[in-house]
């Protein structure tokens, strides 16, 4: 199993980023997928999850209405569209498939 995140970077407050997670080594459409994040000195927290078919989603209260999780099962790719970003969204963002984790991508929200 391999999960490779991309799309992180530096953005100003109020800006947007789209994270991607390219998956391989398993039958992607049979796995629910999740995005987690870990800020400096903080515990890793669940941001959003999506079912294998993409028809059910979950969001942490802190990102509800601003972030959208989606997936393209034909391309074995998971996405996280992040809008109206705040400094408190600064963290390393990880994708997760069952017990497997990606290496993470840094998101920094700062003026």
matplotlib code that plots the C-alpha trace (Angstrom):
import matplotlib.pyplot as plt

x = [0.0, 1.2, -0.4, 1.3, -0.1, 0.5, -0.8, 0.2, 1.9, 1.8, -1.4, -2.9, -5.8, -9.0, -7.3, -7.8, -5.8, -6.6, -4.8, -4.5, -3.6, -2.6, -3.3, -1.9, -1.5, -5.1, -8.6, -9.2, -13.0, -13.4, -11.7, -13.1, -10.6, -9.8, -7.8, -6.1, -3.9, -1.4, -0.4, 2.9, 2.8, -0.7, -2.3, -3.3, -7.0, -9.5, -10.5, -12.8, -13.8, -15.5, -17.0, -15.6, -18.3, -18.1, -21.7, -21.1, -18.9, -18.0, -16.4, -14.9, -16.9, -13.8, -13.8, -17.5, -18.7, -15.1, -13.5, -14.8, -13.6, -14.0, -12.5, -12.0, -12.2, -11.2, -7.9, -7.4, -7.1, -8.5, -9.0, -9.5, -10.7, -9.9, -11.5, -11.6, -8.4, -7.5, -4.2, -5.4, -5.6, -1.8, -0.7, 0.7, -2.1, -2.2, -4.4, -5.3, -6.7, -7.5, -4.1, -2.1, -0.8, 0.8, 3.9, 1.9, 2.0, 2.5, -0.2, 0.7, -1.8, -0.1, 0.0]
y = [0.0, 3.5, 6.8, 10.0, 13.4, 16.6, 20.1, 21.6, 25.0, 28.5, 30.4, 33.6, 33.6, 33.3, 31.5, 28.0, 24.9, 21.5, 18.5, 15.2, 11.7, 9.2, 5.6, 2.3, -1.3, -1.9, -1.9, 1.8, 1.8, -0.7, 1.4, 4.3, 7.1, 9.9, 13.1, 13.8, 16.7, 17.4, 20.8, 21.6, 20.2, 19.0, 15.5, 14.2, 14.8, 13.6, 16.2, 14.4, 10.9, 9.5, 6.1, 3.8, 4.8, 8.4, 8.7, 9.3, 11.9, 13.1, 16.4, 17.7, 20.6, 22.9, 22.5, 21.9, 24.3, 25.2, 21.8, 19.3, 15.7, 13.8, 10.9, 9.8, 6.0, 5.8, 7.6, 6.1, 9.6, 11.3, 15.0, 17.7, 21.1, 23.6, 27.1, 30.1, 28.9, 30.1, 30.2, 27.5, 25.2, 25.2, 21.5, 18.5, 16.8, 13.1, 10.7, 7.4, 4.1, 1.7, 1.3, 2.9, 6.4, 8.7, 10.8, 14.0, 17.4, 20.7, 23.4, 26.8, 29.6, 32.9, 36.5]
z = [0.0, -0.9, -0.2, -1.5, -0.5, -2.5, -2.8, 0.5, 0.7, 2.1, 1.7, 3.2, 5.5, 3.5, 0.7, -0.7, -1.3, -2.8, -1.4, -3.3, -2.1, -4.8, -3.7, -4.9, -3.8, -2.8, -4.2, -3.7, -4.1, -1.3, 1.3, 3.2, 3.3, 5.7, 6.0, 9.4, 10.4, 13.1, 14.2, 15.9, 19.4, 19.0, 18.7, 15.3, 14.6, 12.1, 9.6, 7.2, 6.0, 2.9, 2.2, -0.5, -3.0, -2.1, -1.0, 2.7, 4.3, 7.7, 8.8, 12.0, 13.3, 13.0, 9.1, 8.4, 5.6, 4.6, 3.6, 1.1, 0.9, -2.4, -4.3, -7.9, -7.8, -11.5, -10.7, -7.2, -5.8, -2.7, -2.5, 0.2, -1.0, 1.7, 1.4, 3.8, 5.4, 8.9, 10.7, 13.0, 9.9, 9.8, 10.1, 8.4, 6.6, 6.2, 4.2, 5.8, 4.5, 7.3, 9.1, 6.3, 6.4, 3.9, 4.6, 5.0, 3.3, 5.1, 5.0, 6.4, 6.6, 7.4, 6.2]

ax = plt.figure().add_subplot(projection="3d")
ax.plot(x, y, z, "-o")
ax.set_aspect("equal")
plt.show()
